[in-house]
Amino acid sequence: MMPRFYTSNVTETSSSTENHGVPYMNITADERDVHPITHYIELYIIPILCIIGVIGNTVSTIIFMHKTLRNSSCSIFLAVRGMSDNGFLTTLLIPWISRTFRLGLGSTNGACQIIVFLTYVCGFISVWMVVFLTAENYIRICRPFVVSRICTPTKAKLVAAAFGLIAVALYNFPFWTMTPSSCESYPSLYNIIQGLVYTDTVLTLVFPFVCIVLLMTAIVCDLVRSYKRRNHLRAPNARNNRNPMAKVTKMLFAVTISFFVLNLPSHVNRLRIALINTNTGGDFSSLDQAVGQITLLIYYSSLAFNIVLYITFGSKFRCVFLEVFCSRCKDHISCMASNYEKQYTERSTSVLLLRNQGTELVPIEQLTVENDVNNEC
């Protein structure tokens, strides 16, 4: 018989959705054997994390859809990511509510299937929005003269919609591989489910990892070449000029590095559980459950605290955030922005612009028009 979707995520085999942390929505006898850490995380930390994450993602989505930012394609990607992260966190919060208040939603026809489906879809969309954000920043930094043609809000919306449809097509398997009244898979479809889970690993870990590493490497190499060339030519005031690409790069590194640091533990544990299942037939100890819950908690934090990164590393996001939620600061922010622009213009009348064909000095006004096409999210 195929295993059920137990309360503890790591007790599932590779044919279940432990990799996304879908808890079973009813209290089972297995709860008596769970590790205290597992119980504490499931009962207290996860709901708190979900509530904080839903609030933070909702606020960040509102900011990215603000009139000041919504015409930027990267804002579209980040807004979609915020909505998908909210969907994922909601799929964690609903089972917790069901278990805590004994609602028994797990026995409701189709409830568990919908939860598993939304978990996979939201996880897939969230990961690929980070990939597209990285690709866009690669274009802005390494190919700035095609930004206005490629990085448009319309194209960003089309890409997001297309990947939403792809996710629905790929992850509808819970509706035909699981029984409607429970989270139990059909034994005859065991191999198909395993294949789908491994495919998900490739689509949400291997491919994104390779894409982002390649893009990040290209960005770093391009910036290193740029700074070396600037230093070599010793252009007037070149070292004192603030590179408009630097802020984008800082934001990119923050989002990308946090994504990998917080996602890798759960994926490593996911592979470890698959090996344990192969060697022992799915005999997991309470310590395995605790380790799995800790790695999943780290993963959940990557969905819940993105707004902290945006506020810390995104100056335009921070200004709009203060403008929307702290209206008294609006005049002060406008004054600061005006003073900064004035000082920056006075200090720098030219900037070194590196092209693939050579090097050229252009006025700062031209650079702003040419490169700053919604350059910062």
VMD Tcl script that draws the C-alpha trace (Angstrom):
set ca {
  {0.00 0.00 0.00}
  {1.22 3.47 -0.79}
  {2.05 5.69 2.19}
  {-0.25 8.41 3.34}
  {0.61 12.08 3.61}
  {1.53 12.03 7.27}
  {1.64 14.87 9.71}
  {5.43 14.87 9.67}
  {6.68 15.69 6.23}
  {9.78 13.55 6.29}
  {7.87 10.35 6.90}
  {6.63 10.41 3.34}
  {8.31 8.50 0.58}
  {9.54 10.00 -2.63}
  {6.13 9.41 -4.13}
  {4.53 11.94 -1.80}
  {4.92 15.67 -1.52}
  {7.31 15.87 1.44}
  {9.60 18.02 -0.61}
  {7.08 20.81 -0.38}
  {6.01 20.07 3.17}
  {2.37 19.21 2.73}
  {1.08 17.97 6.09}
  {-1.75 15.54 6.37}
  {-4.85 17.36 7.53}
  {-6.07 14.87 10.11}
  {-4.55 13.74 13.39}
  {-3.04 10.29 12.99}
  {-1.62 7.71 15.36}
  {1.86 8.55 14.13}
  {1.74 11.82 16.08}
  {2.44 9.90 19.27}
  {5.93 9.06 17.97}
  {6.97 12.44 16.59}
  {10.05 14.19 17.89}
  {9.40 17.11 20.30}
  {11.13 19.48 17.87}
  {8.80 18.35 15.11}
  {5.76 18.86 17.32}
  {6.92 22.32 18.41}
  {7.64 23.47 14.86}
  {4.33 22.20 13.50}
  {2.23 23.51 16.36}
  {3.75 26.95 16.94}
  {6.45 28.11 14.54}
  {4.86 27.24 11.19}
  {1.58 29.13 11.77}
  {3.45 32.19 13.05}
  {5.78 32.06 10.06}
  {2.86 31.69 7.67}
  {0.94 34.64 9.11}
  {4.01 36.89 9.05}
  {4.83 35.73 5.52}
  {1.32 36.31 4.16}
  {1.28 39.83 5.59}
  {4.77 40.61 4.29}
  {4.15 39.20 0.82}
  {0.83 41.02 0.56}
  {2.49 44.32 1.45}
  {5.36 43.74 -0.99}
  {2.93 42.85 -3.78}
  {0.97 46.05 -3.13}
  {4.21 48.05 -3.31}
  {5.35 46.42 -6.55}
  {1.94 47.11 -8.08}
  {2.09 50.76 -7.02}
  {2.02 53.23 -9.91}
  {5.66 54.12 -9.25}
  {6.93 50.55 -9.72}
  {4.35 48.63 -11.73}
  {5.75 49.77 -15.08}
  {8.94 47.85 -14.36}
  {9.10 44.25 -15.59}
  {11.12 43.12 -12.58}
  {8.35 44.46 -10.35}
  {5.91 42.20 -12.20}
  {8.11 39.16 -11.53}
  {8.51 40.05 -7.86}
  {4.78 40.72 -7.46}
  {3.95 37.33 -9.01}
  {6.49 35.72 -6.73}
  {4.85 37.37 -3.73}
  {1.45 36.02 -4.74}
  {2.78 32.50 -5.35}
  {4.60 32.54 -1.99}
  {1.34 33.57 -0.35}
  {-0.40 30.66 -2.04}
  {2.21 28.26 -0.74}
  {2.08 29.60 2.81}
  {-1.72 29.38 2.73}
  {-1.49 25.69 1.84}
  {0.54 25.26 5.03}
  {-1.77 27.31 7.20}
  {-5.02 25.59 6.18}
  {-3.89 22.08 7.26}
  {-2.62 23.55 10.54}
  {-6.03 25.12 11.17}
  {-7.69 21.81 10.31}
  {-5.49 19.82 12.68}
  {-5.54 22.35 15.51}
  {-9.32 22.80 15.54}
  {-10.15 19.19 14.57}
  {-11.97 20.22 11.40}
  {-11.05 17.02 9.57}
  {-10.54 18.69 6.19}
  {-8.39 15.74 5.14}
  {-11.50 13.59 4.86}
  {-13.24 16.15 2.63}
  {-13.35 15.00 -0.96}
  {-10.75 16.81 -3.03}
  {-9.35 18.96 -0.22}
  {-6.01 17.20 0.02}
  {-5.68 17.03 -3.77}
  {-6.17 20.78 -4.06}
  {-3.63 21.44 -1.30}
  {-0.97 19.26 -2.96}
  {-1.72 20.76 -6.39}
  {-1.42 24.37 -5.17}
  {1.74 23.53 -3.26}
  {3.51 22.27 -6.37}
  {2.19 25.05 -8.62}
  {3.10 27.88 -6.23}
  {6.54 26.41 -5.54}
  {7.27 26.07 -9.26}
  {6.18 29.63 -10.08}
  {8.12 31.13 -7.17}
  {11.38 29.46 -8.21}
  {11.14 30.48 -11.85}
  {10.27 34.07 -11.03}
  {13.67 34.25 -9.33}
  {15.27 32.83 -12.48}
  {13.57 35.41 -14.69}
  {14.50 38.20 -12.31}
  {18.14 37.09 -12.54}
  {17.93 36.91 -16.34}
  {16.46 40.39 -16.49}
  {19.20 41.82 -14.34}
  {21.76 40.10 -16.57}
  {20.24 41.94 -19.53}
  {20.20 45.25 -17.68}
  {23.83 44.96 -16.66}
  {25.46 43.12 -19.55}
  {23.18 44.14 -22.44}
  {21.81 47.56 -21.40}
  {20.96 48.69 -24.92}
  {18.28 46.05 -25.42}
  {16.56 46.66 -22.08}
  {13.83 48.88 -23.49}
  {13.03 46.25 -26.13}
  {13.13 43.10 -23.99}
  {12.40 44.08 -20.39}
  {8.86 45.38 -20.70}
  {5.91 44.90 -18.33}
  {3.83 43.36 -21.11}
  {6.41 40.67 -21.83}
  {6.85 40.03 -18.12}
  {3.10 39.48 -17.74}
  {3.06 37.13 -20.73}
  {5.97 35.11 -19.34}
  {4.36 34.88 -15.90}
  {1.02 33.81 -17.41}
  {2.72 31.23 -19.65}
  {4.56 29.66 -16.73}
  {1.36 29.64 -14.72}
  {-0.28 27.55 -17.45}
  {2.78 25.28 -17.65}
  {2.62 24.73 -13.89}
  {-1.06 23.77 -14.07}
  {-0.34 21.34 -16.90}
  {2.62 19.75 -15.12}
  {1.23 19.44 -11.62}
  {-2.37 18.33 -12.05}
  {-1.34 14.78 -11.13}
  {-2.86 14.88 -7.58}
  {-6.32 14.86 -9.19}
  {-5.74 11.56 -10.95}
  {-3.11 9.79 -8.80}
  {-4.74 10.21 -5.37}
  {-8.01 9.01 -3.94}
  {-10.58 11.85 -3.60}
  {-11.42 11.10 0.02}
  {-7.87 10.82 1.41}
  {-4.23 11.59 0.74}
  {-3.51 8.03 -0.32}
  {-2.02 7.39 -3.74}
  {-3.12 4.60 -6.05}
  {-0.62 1.69 -5.80}
  {-0.74 1.08 -9.55}
  {0.58 4.61 -10.19}
  {3.60 4.37 -7.89}
  {6.22 4.54 -10.67}
  {4.45 7.41 -12.41}
  {4.33 9.43 -9.19}
  {8.00 8.78 -8.53}
  {8.85 9.97 -12.02}
  {6.80 13.15 -11.53}
  {8.49 13.90 -8.21}
  {11.95 13.46 -9.74}
  {10.87 15.65 -12.65}
  {9.85 18.31 -10.15}
  {13.33 18.10 -8.60}
  {14.89 18.80 -11.98}
  {12.48 21.65 -12.78}
  {12.64 23.40 -9.39}
  {16.25 22.70 -8.38}
  {18.62 21.55 -11.14}
  {17.52 23.77 -14.03}
  {17.02 26.92 -11.92}
  {20.34 26.34 -10.16}
  {22.23 25.98 -13.43}
  {20.51 28.99 -15.01}
  {21.12 31.31 -12.08}
  {24.74 30.23 -11.58}
  {25.51 30.84 -15.26}
  {23.80 34.23 -15.25}
  {25.42 35.31 -12.01}
  {28.83 34.27 -13.29}
  {28.32 36.30 -16.46}
  {27.23 39.34 -14.44}
  {30.20 39.15 -12.09}
  {32.65 38.72 -14.96}
  {31.14 41.69 -16.80}
  {31.34 43.92 -13.73}
  {34.94 42.90 -13.05}
  {35.91 43.73 -16.63}
  {34.08 47.05 -16.37}
  {35.85 48.15 -13.20}
  {39.24 47.04 -14.51}
  {38.70 49.04 -17.67}
  {37.57 52.07 -15.70}
  {40.69 51.93 -13.55}
  {42.92 51.37 -16.56}
  {41.59 54.36 -18.49}
  {41.44 56.55 -15.37}
  {38.58 58.61 -16.77}
  {37.88 61.93 -15.00}
  {35.90 61.31 -11.82}
  {35.32 57.70 -12.93}
  {36.08 56.30 -9.51}
  {33.81 58.75 -7.77}
  {30.81 58.10 -9.99}
  {28.09 55.91 -8.63}
  {27.39 53.10 -11.04}
  {23.59 52.89 -11.58}
  {24.00 49.14 -12.13}
  {25.44 48.63 -8.65}
  {22.09 48.99 -6.89}
  {20.50 46.44 -9.20}
  {23.40 44.07 -8.64}
  {23.11 44.42 -4.86}
  {19.40 43.63 -5.00}
  {20.04 40.73 -7.35}
  {22.69 39.22 -5.15}
  {20.50 39.57 -2.08}
  {17.49 37.85 -3.67}
  {19.52 35.15 -5.40}
  {21.87 34.28 -2.55}
  {19.06 34.16 -0.01}
  {17.10 31.96 -2.39}
  {19.88 29.36 -2.58}
  {20.99 29.50 1.03}
  {17.46 28.97 2.31}
  {16.38 26.42 -0.31}
  {19.36 24.09 -0.50}
  {18.94 22.44 2.96}
  {15.44 21.18 2.16}
  {16.54 19.85 -1.23}
  {19.56 18.10 0.29}
  {17.31 16.53 2.91}
  {14.88 15.60 0.16}
  {17.60 13.59 -1.59}
  {18.68 12.08 1.73}
  {15.14 10.89 2.41}
  {14.95 9.39 -1.07}
  {18.13 7.40 -0.36}
  {16.82 6.28 3.02}
  {13.58 5.19 1.40}
  {15.52 3.19 -1.21}
  {17.74 1.46 1.35}
  {15.34 0.90 4.25}
  {11.93 0.95 2.58}
  {10.80 4.17 4.24}
  {11.72 3.42 7.87}
  {12.21 6.95 9.28}
  {13.10 7.75 12.87}
  {11.75 10.64 14.90}
  {15.14 12.31 14.50}
  {14.74 12.14 10.72}
  {11.40 13.86 11.16}
  {12.98 16.63 13.24}
  {15.80 17.19 10.74}
  {13.28 17.32 7.91}
  {11.12 19.84 9.71}
  {14.10 22.09 10.44}
  {15.18 22.11 6.78}
  {11.62 22.78 5.68}
  {11.36 25.62 8.20}
  {14.45 27.18 6.64}
  {12.80 26.82 3.25}
  {9.57 28.39 4.49}
  {11.52 31.38 5.77}
  {12.63 32.08 2.18}
  {8.94 32.57 1.36}
  {8.08 34.63 4.40}
  {10.80 37.26 4.80}
  {11.40 38.54 1.27}
  {10.05 41.94 2.24}
  {13.05 42.37 4.55}
  {15.39 41.98 1.56}
  {13.36 44.39 -0.54}
  {13.36 47.08 2.14}
  {17.05 46.59 2.95}
  {18.46 46.46 -0.58}
  {15.82 48.14 -2.75}
  {16.03 51.91 -2.33}
  {13.09 52.62 -4.64}
  {10.99 49.92 -2.96}
  {11.88 51.42 0.40}
  {10.84 54.92 -0.69}
  {7.52 53.73 -2.08}
  {6.92 51.66 1.05}
  {7.41 54.73 3.22}
  {5.27 56.80 0.88}
  {2.39 54.33 1.04}
  {2.53 53.37 4.72}
  {4.08 56.50 6.20}
  {2.51 59.44 4.42}
  {4.06 61.94 6.83}
  {7.46 60.95 5.51}
  {6.50 61.69 1.92}
  {7.73 65.29 1.79}
  {10.91 64.32 3.58}
  {11.58 61.53 1.10}
  {10.94 63.80 -1.88}
  {13.30 66.38 -0.43}
  {16.02 63.77 0.15}
  {15.62 62.42 -3.38}
  {15.78 65.92 -4.84}
  {18.90 66.81 -2.88}
  {20.59 63.55 -3.80}
  {19.86 64.06 -7.49}
  {21.20 67.60 -7.35}
  {24.40 66.59 -5.59}
  {24.90 63.65 -7.89}
  {24.48 65.80 -11.01}
  {26.87 68.41 -9.68}
  {29.53 65.89 -8.76}
  {29.32 63.87 -11.96}
  {28.87 65.38 -15.40}
  {30.07 62.33 -17.22}
  {30.31 58.63 -16.60}
  {32.24 55.84 -18.17}
  {29.94 53.66 -20.22}
  {31.38 50.32 -21.32}
  {30.08 48.87 -24.53}
  {30.92 45.56 -26.07}
  {32.54 47.33 -29.04}
  {34.65 49.72 -26.99}
  {34.62 52.43 -24.35}
  {32.88 55.76 -24.53}
  {32.27 58.78 -22.32}
  {28.68 59.99 -22.40}
  {26.85 62.72 -20.44}
  {25.08 61.55 -17.30}
  {21.73 62.69 -18.72}
  {22.18 60.42 -21.73}
  {23.16 57.52 -19.53}
  {20.05 58.02 -17.41}
  {17.78 57.99 -20.44}
  {19.63 55.13 -22.09}
  {20.16 52.78 -19.19}
  {17.75 53.68 -16.46}
  {14.71 52.08 -18.02}
  {13.03 51.31 -14.71}
  {16.49 50.15 -13.71}
  {15.60 49.40 -10.13}
  {12.64 47.49 -8.75}
}
mol new
graphics top color blue
foreach p $ca { graphics top sphere $p radius 0.5 }
foreach p [lrange $ca 0 end-1] q [lrange $ca 1 end] { graphics top cylinder $p $q radius 0.2 }
display resetview
